[in-house]
Amino acid sequence: ACCCAASQSGGPAKTRRLEEGEGLYITEVAFDVLDRVASSAMDLQQPLDSGSFAVEAARAMAHELEAPLGRDDGFVVLRSVQRLLTAFAEAPLAWPSSMRVSHTFDVWRTLSTERWFKLILDVPKVIFALFYRASATTVPADESYEHLLVAGAAARNVSMAPHAIHLTDLRSQPACDRTCLLDFAATYAALALVAAWHENAGDVAQLLDESQEMFQAAGIFLLPEAFEDAEWRPMLTALWGILASIAATPLIRISRNEGMANSLDEQHPRVVRWHDSSEEASCDRSDPLAPTPGHEVLGLYRAVDTIGRLLTWHGITWFASHGTLLGALRHGGVIPHDCDADFTITATSARLLRSRPVLESLLRNGYELSFRPVQNLFAVFRLGAPVEQPAGWRPQLYVSREPYLNIYVLFSGDDGQEFYSYVSNQDIHADTYFPSFALFPTETSPFGMAEVNVPADPNLYLDAMYGRDWRTTVRDKSAMVDNGRYAPVALTSYGLRMALPAGPLRDVVFPDRRPWQEK
């Protein structure tokens, strides 16, 4: 497959291999065209209409990228770029709301999980400029970063000192909500922009990794959410603009080769914070007959009780799901061999989950919230629990020590839709849809010494997840997917007992006033 943009000189266009061993080539002329599309989008004074260069060029490039693509990750990225260019060409300023939902998942997954430094070295860098233009049209960038986005501004003349001081101020925050995390991301990106103008590629790569980590932690898991009118939106506009500006620096524009990104991976690998293996949880997921140690079981009961009560107090709609719901209905508590807990919330509630009041409530009770962008789910764990940050092109923080509590997110598309599906861990939910009447309103069910919310029709939910024999059979399943580590096992009377100890539970520390009482 070849992207054959015509050379202005009439001569053959220079090509380069994008993926080693694959048959896809991108011409240098095509790169120049995409650079011009990006610069046009970045110029807020330049109109974008159906006849403008940026729109016509985007349409042409989208057509070029329609060549047959494979299933390789690199081709998946190009497919998302092609879909974004198509949407932009059809609606230059309104593409976020007019884009097909299935395509928004593609684009957002690319932007959220692919390593940003690699994106800005290649075709996908146009994403940042198009995001900036769509966002800045309605919500200007935060004034703290406007000086970096002035047309023709050279960040080589900008001092790093104010941004370094601002980082110190942000780190002193007792709890960092979404606005704070995006401010972190924009600050690291600003420092990366200065480093790019000083042609320090190593610093650019590392600072962009830090920026991406903060962005991922903010937990924006759907593309439409990035364009909602919210207090953190100016920070996000600034972030897109700064990233697009980095992609336009001479350092990046003259470094269009995969070797640069690969060599920097070797010279400046992502920092990995490994946990102490002696502290690793002893819960064995591969043996359904191996009981979970008592101290971990107690930790699960306490987490379910405390976090559930806090979410309810803050007005967040939730219910026990997956293995935790299975345990509630089949055992009356934690499954004897379970290693974690699972809640489900709606996309609307997910916005509240990242608010400062909720984060502070969790911290006061000894818990911390994390976000896993690759799976699009939240995780809550005890403060001080070891964490792991895998290297590679899909950086994300996740907890390695158990027990912890996963929070999955349900999406209903439009408010009037009558079916919900998971946006979290889509690979294990296999396009499963639940009718709203089967989920809401929730009811309560005993869970050891505590209570949990459960779906309106928990039997329908569990039938879909684990099969109709879930009451009598243990299967090695992650939602809809068979893991294959062991064969189905018939439950005995011993296996039907809940895991113990189920207490004592802890007193929950609630804020002084409820959210609707806040001034």
C-alpha positions as CSV (number, residue, x, y, z in Angstrom):
1,A,0.0,0.0,0.0
2,C,1.4,3.4,-0.9
3,C,0.3,6.9,-0.1
4,C,1.2,8.6,-3.4
5,A,0.7,12.3,-2.9
6,A,1.8,14.0,-6.2
7,S,5.1,15.9,-6.1
8,Q,4.8,19.6,-7.0
9,S,7.9,19.2,-9.2
10,G,6.4,16.4,-11.1
11,G,9.2,14.1,-10.1
12,P,8.9,10.9,-8.1
13,A,7.9,11.4,-4.5
14,K,10.5,10.3,-1.9
15,T,9.2,7.5,0.2
16,R,10.2,6.0,3.5
17,R,9.2,2.8,5.3
18,L,6.8,3.4,8.2
19,E,6.7,-0.1,9.7
20,E,9.6,-2.5,9.4
21,G,8.6,-5.5,7.3
22,E,5.3,-4.0,6.2
23,G,4.3,-2.7,2.7
24,L,3.1,0.8,3.8
25,Y,5.0,3.8,2.6
26,I,4.4,7.5,3.3
27,T,5.7,10.1,0.9
28,E,7.7,13.2,2.1
29,V,5.2,15.3,0.1
30,A,2.4,13.8,2.2
31,F,4.2,14.8,5.3
32,D,4.5,18.3,4.0
33,V,0.8,18.4,3.3
34,L,0.0,17.2,6.8
35,D,2.3,19.8,8.2
36,R,0.4,22.5,6.3
37,V,-2.9,21.1,7.5
38,A,-1.7,21.3,11.0
39,S,-0.3,24.9,10.8
40,S,-3.6,26.0,9.2
41,A,-5.6,24.5,12.0
42,M,-3.3,26.1,14.6
43,D,-3.9,29.6,13.1
44,L,-7.2,30.6,14.8
45,Q,-7.4,33.7,12.5
46,Q,-7.5,31.6,9.4
47,P,-11.0,30.5,8.5
48,L,-11.8,26.8,7.9
49,D,-14.5,26.2,5.3
50,S,-15.1,23.6,2.7
51,G,-12.9,25.3,0.2
52,S,-9.9,26.1,2.4
53,F,-6.6,24.4,1.8
54,A,-6.6,22.6,5.2
55,V,-10.0,21.0,4.5
56,E,-9.2,20.0,0.9
57,A,-5.8,18.6,1.9
58,A,-7.3,16.7,4.8
59,R,-9.8,15.2,2.5
60,A,-7.1,14.2,0.0
61,M,-4.9,12.7,2.7
62,A,-7.8,10.7,4.2
63,H,-8.4,9.2,0.7
64,E,-4.7,8.3,0.5
65,L,-4.8,6.5,3.8
66,E,-7.7,4.4,2.7
67,A,-5.2,1.8,1.3
68,P,-5.7,-1.7,2.7
69,L,-4.3,-1.7,6.2
70,G,-3.2,-4.7,8.3
71,R,-4.0,-5.5,11.9
72,D,-0.6,-4.3,13.2
73,D,-0.7,-1.7,15.9
74,G,0.9,0.8,13.5
75,F,-1.8,0.4,11.0
76,V,-4.5,0.8,13.7
77,V,-3.0,4.2,14.5
78,L,-3.1,5.2,10.8
79,R,-6.7,4.1,10.6
80,S,-7.6,6.4,13.4
81,V,-5.8,9.3,11.7
82,Q,-7.6,8.5,8.5
83,R,-11.0,8.6,10.3
84,L,-10.1,11.9,12.0
85,L,-9.1,13.5,8.7
86,T,-12.3,12.3,7.1
87,A,-14.4,13.8,9.9
88,F,-12.5,17.0,9.9
89,A,-12.9,17.4,6.1
90,E,-16.7,16.9,6.5
91,A,-17.1,19.3,9.5
92,P,-13.9,21.3,10.1
93,L,-15.1,22.8,13.4
94,A,-17.9,20.4,14.4
95,W,-16.2,17.1,13.8
96,P,-16.1,16.1,17.6
97,S,-19.9,16.0,17.7
98,S,-20.5,14.7,14.1
99,M,-17.9,11.8,14.2
100,R,-19.2,8.2,14.3
101,V,-19.1,6.8,17.8
102,S,-17.1,3.8,16.7
103,H,-14.5,6.0,15.1
104,T,-14.2,8.2,18.2
105,F,-13.2,5.1,20.2
106,D,-10.4,4.5,17.6
107,V,-9.1,8.1,17.7
108,W,-9.3,8.5,21.5
109,R,-7.6,5.1,22.1
110,T,-4.7,6.2,19.9
111,L,-4.3,9.5,21.5
112,S,-4.7,8.1,25.0
113,T,-2.4,5.1,24.9
114,E,0.2,5.5,22.1
115,R,3.4,7.1,23.3
116,W,3.2,10.8,22.5
117,F,6.8,11.2,21.5
118,K,6.3,8.6,18.8
119,L,3.1,10.2,17.7
120,I,4.7,13.6,17.1
121,L,7.4,12.1,15.0
122,D,5.0,10.7,12.5
123,V,1.7,11.1,10.7
124,P,-0.5,11.0,13.8
125,K,0.9,14.3,15.0
126,V,-1.8,16.1,13.0
127,I,-4.2,14.8,15.6
128,F,-3.0,17.4,18.2
129,A,-3.5,20.4,15.8
130,L,-7.0,19.3,14.9
131,F,-7.9,18.7,18.5
132,Y,-6.6,22.2,19.4
133,R,-8.5,23.9,16.7
134,A,-11.8,22.2,17.6
135,S,-11.3,22.9,21.3
136,A,-10.0,26.5,21.0
137,T,-12.9,27.5,18.8
138,T,-15.2,27.4,21.8
139,V,-12.9,27.4,24.9
140,P,-9.6,29.4,24.7
141,A,-6.4,27.9,26.2
142,D,-5.7,28.7,29.9
143,E,-4.1,32.1,30.1
144,S,-1.0,30.6,31.8
145,Y,0.0,29.0,28.6
146,E,-1.3,31.5,26.0
147,H,2.2,32.9,25.5
148,L,3.4,29.6,24.1
149,L,0.7,29.4,21.5
150,V,1.2,32.8,19.8
151,A,1.7,32.4,16.1
152,G,5.4,32.4,15.4
153,A,6.4,32.2,19.0
154,A,9.8,30.6,19.6
155,A,9.9,28.9,22.9
156,R,13.6,29.0,22.9
157,N,13.2,32.5,24.4
158,V,10.9,31.2,27.1
159,S,12.4,30.5,30.5
160,M,11.8,27.1,32.1
161,A,11.9,28.6,35.6
162,P,8.2,29.7,35.9
163,H,7.0,26.3,34.8
164,A,9.4,24.5,37.2
165,I,8.1,26.6,40.0
166,H,4.5,25.8,39.0
167,L,5.3,22.1,39.1
168,T,6.5,22.5,42.7
169,D,3.2,24.3,43.6
170,L,1.1,21.5,41.9
171,R,3.0,18.8,43.8
172,S,2.1,20.5,47.1
173,Q,-1.6,19.9,46.5
174,P,-3.1,17.5,49.0
175,A,-5.4,16.0,46.3
176,C,-5.1,16.5,42.6
177,D,-8.4,16.6,40.7
178,R,-8.9,16.5,37.0
179,T,-8.1,20.2,36.5
180,C,-4.9,19.8,38.6
181,L,-3.8,16.7,36.6
182,L,-4.3,18.5,33.3
183,D,-2.4,21.5,34.6
184,F,0.4,19.0,35.4
185,A,0.2,17.6,31.9
186,A,0.3,21.1,30.3
187,T,3.2,22.2,32.4
188,Y,5.3,19.1,31.5
189,A,4.3,19.7,27.8
190,A,5.4,23.3,28.1
191,L,8.8,22.2,29.4
192,A,9.0,19.7,26.6
193,L,8.3,22.5,24.1
194,V,11.2,24.6,25.5
195,A,13.4,21.5,25.3
196,A,12.4,20.9,21.7
197,W,13.4,24.5,20.7
198,H,16.8,23.8,22.4
199,E,17.0,20.5,20.3
200,N,17.3,18.3,23.4
201,A,15.4,15.2,22.1
202,G,16.1,13.2,25.3
203,D,14.4,15.7,27.5
204,V,11.5,16.1,25.1
205,A,10.8,12.3,25.2
206,Q,11.0,12.2,29.0
207,L,8.9,15.3,29.6
208,L,6.3,14.1,27.2
209,D,6.1,10.8,29.1
210,E,5.5,12.7,32.3
211,S,2.8,14.8,30.5
212,Q,1.1,11.8,29.1
213,E,1.1,10.1,32.5
214,M,-0.7,13.0,34.1
215,F,-3.2,13.2,31.2
216,Q,-3.9,9.5,31.5
217,A,-4.4,9.9,35.3
218,A,-7.1,12.5,34.6
219,G,-9.3,9.8,33.4
220,I,-11.0,11.3,30.3
221,F,-12.1,8.1,28.7
222,L,-14.4,9.2,25.8
223,L,-13.6,11.7,23.1
224,P,-16.9,13.7,23.4
225,E,-16.0,14.3,27.1
226,A,-12.9,16.2,26.0
227,F,-15.1,18.8,24.4
228,E,-17.6,19.3,27.2
229,D,-17.9,22.7,28.8
230,A,-16.0,22.1,32.1
231,E,-13.7,23.9,34.4
232,W,-10.7,21.9,33.2
233,R,-11.4,22.4,29.5
234,P,-9.0,25.5,29.2
235,M,-6.1,23.3,30.5
236,L,-7.0,20.7,27.9
237,T,-7.1,23.2,25.1
238,A,-3.7,24.5,26.1
239,L,-2.3,20.9,26.2
240,W,-3.4,20.2,22.7
241,G,-1.9,23.4,21.5
242,I,1.4,22.9,23.1
243,L,1.7,19.3,21.8
244,A,0.9,20.6,18.3
245,S,3.5,23.3,18.7
246,I,6.1,20.7,19.7
247,A,5.3,18.7,16.5
248,A,6.0,21.9,14.5
249,T,9.5,22.6,15.9
250,P,12.5,22.2,13.7
251,L,13.8,19.3,15.9
252,I,10.7,17.2,15.1
253,R,10.2,18.3,11.5
254,I,13.7,17.3,10.5
255,S,13.7,14.1,12.5
256,R,11.1,12.1,10.6
257,N,12.5,8.6,11.1
258,E,11.5,5.7,13.3
259,G,15.2,5.2,14.2
260,M,15.1,8.4,16.3
261,A,12.2,7.2,18.4
262,N,13.6,3.7,18.7
263,S,17.1,4.9,19.8
264,L,15.5,7.2,22.4
265,D,13.6,4.3,23.7
266,E,17.0,2.7,24.4
267,Q,18.7,5.8,25.7
268,H,15.8,7.2,27.7
269,P,13.5,4.3,28.6
270,R,10.4,5.0,30.7
271,V,11.1,4.8,34.4
272,V,9.7,1.6,35.8
273,R,8.9,1.5,39.6
274,W,8.8,-2.1,40.5
275,H,7.3,-3.4,43.7
276,D,9.2,-5.6,46.1
277,S,8.5,-9.2,45.2
278,S,8.5,-10.1,48.9
279,E,5.4,-7.9,49.2
280,E,3.6,-9.4,46.3
281,A,0.1,-10.7,47.1
282,S,-0.2,-14.5,47.5
283,C,-3.6,-14.7,45.9
284,D,-3.5,-17.4,43.3
285,R,-5.8,-16.7,40.3
286,S,-4.8,-20.0,38.6
287,D,-6.3,-22.3,41.2
288,P,-10.1,-22.1,42.0
289,L,-9.5,-24.3,45.1
290,A,-6.8,-22.2,46.6
291,P,-8.3,-19.9,49.3
292,T,-7.4,-16.3,49.4
293,P,-5.3,-15.4,52.5
294,G,-7.4,-14.0,55.4
295,H,-5.6,-10.6,55.5
296,E,-6.4,-10.0,51.8
297,V,-10.0,-11.1,52.3
298,L,-10.5,-8.6,55.1
299,G,-8.9,-5.9,52.9
300,L,-11.5,-6.6,50.2
301,Y,-14.4,-6.4,52.6
302,R,-13.1,-3.2,54.0
303,A,-12.5,-1.7,50.6
304,V,-16.0,-2.7,49.3
305,D,-17.7,-1.2,52.4
306,T,-15.7,2.0,52.7
307,I,-15.6,2.9,49.0
308,G,-19.2,1.9,48.4
309,R,-20.4,4.1,51.2
310,L,-18.2,7.0,50.1
311,L,-19.5,6.8,46.5
312,T,-23.1,6.8,47.7
313,W,-22.5,9.8,50.0
314,H,-21.1,11.7,47.0
315,G,-24.1,10.9,44.8
316,I,-22.3,8.5,42.5
317,T,-24.5,5.7,41.1
318,W,-22.7,2.3,41.4
319,F,-23.3,-1.4,41.8
320,A,-21.2,-4.5,42.6
321,S,-20.3,-6.2,39.3
322,H,-18.3,-9.0,37.8
323,G,-16.8,-11.3,40.5
324,T,-18.1,-9.1,43.4
325,L,-21.7,-9.4,42.3
326,L,-21.2,-13.1,41.7
327,G,-19.9,-13.4,45.3
328,A,-22.8,-11.4,46.7
329,L,-25.4,-13.6,45.1
330,R,-23.8,-17.0,45.2
331,H,-21.7,-16.8,48.5
332,G,-23.1,-13.8,50.4
333,G,-19.7,-12.2,50.4
334,V,-16.2,-12.5,48.8
335,I,-15.7,-15.6,46.6
336,P,-13.2,-17.9,48.5
337,H,-10.6,-17.6,45.7
338,D,-11.2,-14.0,44.6
339,C,-8.3,-11.6,44.4
340,D,-10.0,-8.2,43.8
341,A,-13.3,-6.4,43.9
342,D,-15.3,-4.9,41.1
343,F,-17.8,-2.0,40.9
344,T,-19.5,-0.5,37.9
345,I,-20.5,3.1,37.4
346,T,-22.1,5.1,34.6
347,A,-20.1,7.5,32.4
348,T,-22.0,10.4,34.1
349,S,-20.9,9.3,37.5
350,A,-17.3,8.8,36.3
351,R,-17.1,12.6,35.9
352,L,-17.8,13.0,39.6
353,L,-15.3,10.2,40.5
354,R,-12.4,12.5,39.5
355,S,-13.6,15.5,41.5
356,R,-11.5,16.9,44.3
357,P,-14.2,16.2,47.0
358,V,-14.2,12.5,46.1
359,L,-10.5,12.2,45.9
360,E,-10.1,13.9,49.3
361,S,-12.7,11.6,50.8
362,L,-10.8,8.5,49.5
363,L,-7.5,9.9,50.8
364,R,-8.9,10.6,54.3
365,N,-10.0,7.0,54.4
366,G,-6.6,5.6,53.3
367,Y,-7.4,5.0,49.6
368,E,-6.0,6.4,46.3
369,L,-7.7,6.4,42.9
370,S,-5.8,5.5,39.7
371,F,-6.8,5.3,36.1
372,R,-5.8,2.7,33.6
373,P,-6.1,4.2,30.1
374,V,-5.5,1.1,28.1
375,Q,-8.4,-0.7,29.8
376,N,-10.5,2.5,30.4
377,L,-11.1,1.7,34.0
378,F,-10.4,3.1,37.4
379,A,-8.7,1.3,40.3
380,V,-8.7,2.1,44.0
381,F,-6.0,0.8,46.3
382,R,-4.6,1.4,49.7
383,L,-2.2,4.3,50.1
384,G,1.4,3.2,49.9
385,A,0.6,0.1,47.9
386,P,3.5,-0.7,45.5
387,V,2.7,0.4,41.9
388,E,4.1,-0.7,38.6
389,Q,4.6,1.4,35.5
390,P,5.3,-0.7,32.5
391,A,7.7,0.5,29.9
392,G,6.8,0.6,26.2
393,W,4.5,2.4,23.9
394,R,1.4,2.1,26.1
395,P,2.4,3.7,29.4
396,Q,0.0,3.5,32.3
397,L,0.1,3.2,36.0
398,Y,-1.4,0.2,37.6
399,V,-1.4,-1.5,41.0
400,S,0.5,-4.7,41.2
401,R,-0.3,-5.6,44.8
402,E,-3.7,-6.9,45.8
403,P,-6.3,-6.5,47.0
404,Y,-7.7,-3.6,45.1
405,L,-11.0,-2.5,43.6
406,N,-11.7,-2.0,39.9
407,I,-14.3,0.5,38.8
408,Y,-15.7,-0.2,35.3
409,V,-17.6,2.4,33.3
410,L,-20.9,1.9,31.4
411,F,-21.8,4.1,28.5
412,S,-25.3,4.6,27.1
413,G,-24.5,6.7,24.1
414,D,-27.3,9.2,24.2
415,D,-29.3,9.9,27.4
416,G,-32.4,8.5,25.8
417,Q,-30.8,5.2,24.8
418,E,-32.2,2.1,26.6
419,F,-29.1,-0.1,26.5
420,Y,-25.7,0.2,28.3
421,S,-22.4,-1.3,27.2
422,Y,-19.0,-1.2,28.8
423,V,-16.3,1.2,27.6
424,S,-13.9,-0.4,30.1
425,N,-12.0,-3.5,29.0
426,Q,-13.9,-3.8,25.8
427,D,-11.8,-6.8,24.8
428,I,-13.4,-8.9,27.6
429,H,-16.9,-7.6,27.3
430,A,-17.4,-8.7,23.7
431,D,-20.0,-6.1,22.7
432,T,-22.3,-7.0,25.5
433,Y,-25.4,-4.8,25.9
434,F,-27.6,-4.6,29.0
435,P,-31.1,-3.1,28.9
436,S,-31.4,-0.2,31.3
437,F,-34.3,-1.9,33.2
438,A,-31.9,-4.8,34.1
439,L,-29.4,-2.4,35.8
440,F,-31.4,0.5,37.3
441,P,-32.7,1.3,39.8
442,T,-30.2,-0.6,41.9
443,E,-31.1,-2.7,45.0
444,T,-29.1,-3.7,48.0
445,S,-27.7,-7.2,48.9
446,P,-25.8,-8.5,51.9
447,F,-22.0,-8.8,51.5
448,G,-20.5,-10.3,54.6
449,M,-21.0,-7.7,57.3
450,A,-21.6,-5.0,54.8
451,E,-24.1,-4.3,52.0
452,V,-23.6,-3.6,48.3
453,N,-25.7,-2.2,45.6
454,V,-26.7,-4.7,42.9
455,P,-28.3,-4.4,39.5
456,A,-32.1,-4.4,39.3
457,D,-31.9,-7.9,37.6
458,P,-28.6,-9.4,38.8
459,N,-29.5,-12.8,37.4
460,L,-29.7,-11.5,33.9
461,Y,-26.3,-9.7,34.3
462,L,-24.6,-12.8,35.6
463,D,-26.1,-15.1,33.0
464,A,-24.6,-12.8,30.3
465,M,-21.2,-12.6,32.0
466,Y,-20.6,-16.1,33.3
467,G,-23.2,-18.4,31.7
468,R,-26.5,-19.7,33.1
469,D,-24.7,-22.3,35.4
470,W,-22.9,-19.6,37.5
471,R,-24.8,-20.8,40.6
472,T,-23.2,-24.3,40.5
473,T,-20.0,-24.0,38.4
474,V,-16.8,-22.0,38.7
475,R,-15.3,-20.9,35.4
476,D,-12.0,-19.2,34.7
477,K,-13.6,-16.1,33.0
478,S,-12.8,-12.5,32.8
479,A,-16.3,-11.3,32.1
480,M,-17.1,-12.8,28.6
481,V,-13.7,-14.2,27.9
482,D,-12.4,-17.6,29.0
483,N,-8.9,-17.4,30.3
484,G,-8.3,-21.1,30.0
485,R,-6.1,-21.6,33.1
486,Y,-8.4,-24.3,34.5
487,A,-11.4,-26.4,33.5
488,P,-14.8,-25.6,34.9
489,V,-15.2,-26.8,38.5
490,A,-18.4,-27.9,40.2
491,L,-19.1,-26.0,43.4
492,T,-19.2,-28.1,46.6
493,S,-21.0,-27.1,49.8
494,Y,-17.6,-25.9,51.1
495,G,-17.0,-23.7,48.0
496,L,-20.4,-22.0,48.5
497,R,-19.2,-20.4,51.7
498,M,-18.1,-16.8,51.7
499,A,-14.4,-16.1,52.3
500,L,-13.6,-15.1,55.9
501,P,-12.9,-13.0,57.9
502,A,-15.6,-10.6,56.9
503,G,-14.8,-8.1,59.7
504,P,-14.3,-6.0,61.7
505,L,-15.0,-3.2,59.2
506,R,-13.6,0.3,59.6
507,D,-15.4,3.5,60.5
508,V,-15.8,5.6,57.4
509,V,-14.7,9.3,57.6
510,F,-17.2,11.4,55.7
511,P,-16.8,15.1,54.7
512,D,-18.5,17.7,56.8
513,R,-21.2,18.4,54.2
514,R,-22.7,16.7,51.3
515,P,-21.9,17.8,47.7
516,W,-25.2,19.6,47.2
517,Q,-24.6,21.6,50.4
518,E,-21.3,23.0,49.0
519,K,-21.4,26.7,48.3
